[in-house]
Amino acid sequence: MTLHVLFTKDGIPGWIGSEPREGSEAVEDLALEFLVAHRRTTKGNWVARPAPVPVEPTPEELAARAQAEHEAALADRDRAVREALAEEADPLFFRWQRGEGTQEAWLAAVAAVKERFPKPAPL
């Protein structure tokens, strides 16, 4: 199979496709996996590219990630509380307002919902 490759100045395949593109070169009998893992030297030889070294996140990135996860947990909790209150406590509130129920029953339902969905611990 012929692939078309656009090389960077370092000999790294920067674009690989099945159709030609301006500046690309036809490369035959080389698999996509091979092209991704190798680069071509100025003499035309193929050499393996070193595996990328994973970069440890900075303390700032870790803090930002933790903050985002905390905010997402708060949003999930708020959504769950709103849904549960609408389903369980709101009917009791409206019964109380119409004189068909008690304020205590409504407040107990609100407290039960909030107890089931505690707020995530602050950072």
JORA-V501071 format. One line per field, one symbol per residue. burial: # if it has 24 or more other C-alpha atoms within 12 Angstrom, else .. A space follows every 50 residues. Layout:
burial->???
This chain:
burial->..#####...###.##..........#.......##.###.......... ..........................#...#...#..###.##....... .....#..##..#...#......
